[in-house]
């Protein structure tokens, strides 16, 4: 897979600021009400261990039979009409995390054709991993239906967000920090504006890419906090998430829990 980098970096990282999934004060009140009516039991997913495998972009690897689907729910405060079904699976190996998303859709709303861009302004799936609760730092990953990615290390001190992306010298084909990612379009073409029935995203994220976060090499019994998202733009911005959030996707105190088997 050839990656096109069009970013000139004078240092190891470049800072980015974003407002992924930000909601208005009225929507925030509705979100808070939703949080209050949610189950008191903190939702969890048991992450099963697998041998490393090659991703295909359609989830056809037999390894995925080990994992159960978990649903991404469209949030009440962003009910724009279409309630598409979205769900994800997760596995881990000795070397990294595997993610599989399956999304119903009607229009492919994606025009960006480069990595490390502001993908959240178009159709996208996202994952956030808070590996160590002693600090406000975590890993974020985004992938568009056109198969362009955005991996980030995030610092979220009192709501002030600062992001870093990998530097080309340590993030290239053959590097043990490099992700694998592929997407498949269901019932249509892989092009902006195409009429489709859905899309699938499959990702492998090496643990080494999460440096310098702590607790990034899970063992049996390890817990991480996490949340998983989808943003769709068929009827304006419509957000889906595994766990509810009050302000935006960076509301890490409300993340669910991953328990590594």
QUIZIHU-V630334 format. One line per field, one symbol per residue. phi: phi as a letter, one per 40 degrees, with the letter a starting at -180 (. if undefined). psi: psi as a letter, one per 30 degrees, with the letter a starting at -180 (. if undefined). burial: 1 if it has 9 or more other C-alpha atoms within 8 Angstrom, else 0. A space follows every 50 residues. Layout:
phi=???
psi=???
burial=???
This chain:
phi=.cbcbbbcbcbcbbcbbabdgcbcdcccccccccccccdccccbbccccb ccaccbgbgcccdcccbccbcccccdcbcbhcbccbaababbbcbabbbb bbbcabbcbabcbacgbccccbdababbbbcaccacbabbbbacccgbba cacbbbcfgccbbbbccdcbaadgccbccbaabbcbgaccacgccbbiab bbabbcdcccdcccfcbcbdgcbbcaabbabbbcbgcbbbacbcbcbacc cccbccbbbcc
psi=kkkjkhkkkfaelkkkklhkgklleeeeeeeeeeefflkfkkklkjjlkl lklklffggfkfefffllkkkjkkkeghjgdkikkklllkllaffakkkk kkkklekjikfkhllgliffgaklllkkjjfjgflhklkkkkklfghklj kkkkkijhfjkkkkllkefgilkfkgfklkkllkkkgalilkfkklfalk kkkkjkefffkgllhfiklkfkklkllklkkkgehajkkkleklleeafg iffglakkjk.
burial=00000000000011000000100000110111011000000000001110 00001111101001001000111110011000001111111110111111 11111111110001110011011111111111000011111111111111 11111100001111111000110000110011111101011001111111 11111111010010010100001111111111101011111111111110 11001111111
